[in-house]
Amino acid sequence: MRRCSTTLLVLGLLAAGCGGSSKAAIEVKTPAIVRTTPVLPVIDAAMKERLRAVLATGATKGNRPDVFSKIGDSITAIPDFLVPIGCGKVHYGRWASLRPVVERWSATTVPRGWELERCGTSNSFTRVGSAAFPGWKTNDLLRTHTPHPADCPPPLDVAVRCELHQVQPSIALLEIGTNDMVGPDGQSVDPDGFDRFRAGLREVIAEIIDAGVIPVVSTLPPRRNPIETAPLPGKWNAEIIRIATEEQVPVWNYWRALQSASQTGMAYDWVHPSPAPSGAGDLRDKAMDWGFNVRNLTALQVLEKLGRIVIDDGPPDA
């Protein structure tokens, strides 16, 4: 069996005999704003004040300071994302300082969702709830559940509203947009996808803030399936960063975190991140060539920073 060249994949090519027909090179240029935005959110004094106000609003609604929600598509819903952390399947390596972060955010029980992997507890890490589902596009987060859950009567039966109502978190980790790149057939670029994505993203962020919850907006990983999507994550991610900056909410630049991983940490389908053979809860350096391990490590770092600066009212970034 012929092995595909990593170089060809990184350049955005599918060579004949390597999983597709021969195609000309597709140039991938990542905007400077995506390449230079830090992996972890920068929370200066102005953003801290903004987020503390959102947190205060949430407190009046009964939101809980040590609970978070996961919102998004399959990259959020797949059990490799944070579920092993909440189930205690963690190898910290040199990141033992993150153990208190795991303890803090897993201490509070939340309602079970539809998660495939279950362990002896249900917490923010393990729950896959009403606003995370494979194949979802941005507007799916804004659609009515049919039938709606009994504890989410109208107008709470919208996916993102239902999740926040059921869990009452202080933070929402939001990653959405990968599926907006393709049409209904999943094999061609959707020419209207970008406009729907950016309009929907603004609305989702507004819904989260209105619920008194702090949205942390993640950039998207690379995508090269179909190959015509290869240039799109840069455009999508630049818009994510611009919208989050305008809304003064934190950006988690997951795309940048992946750039040091082998094949940028992507699975062979070039849509989803990959988990390490040792498990996605392995935070040791040797596991950082796998995308879900990078995602889980940086998620914990994001939660640590939000907890320290915003929830615990610590010093902001300079």
PyMOL commands that set and color helices and strands:
alter all, ss='L'
color gray80, all
select helices_A, chain A and resi 6-10+32-36+45-60+74-77+83-86+93-106+138-142+159-167+178-181+193-210+227-229+232-247+254-260+262-265+285-287+291-311
alter helices_A, ss='H'
color red, helices_A
select strands_A, chain A and resi 68-72+171-175+214-218+251-252
alter strands_A, ss='S'
color yellow, strands_A
deselect
rebuild
show_as cartoon
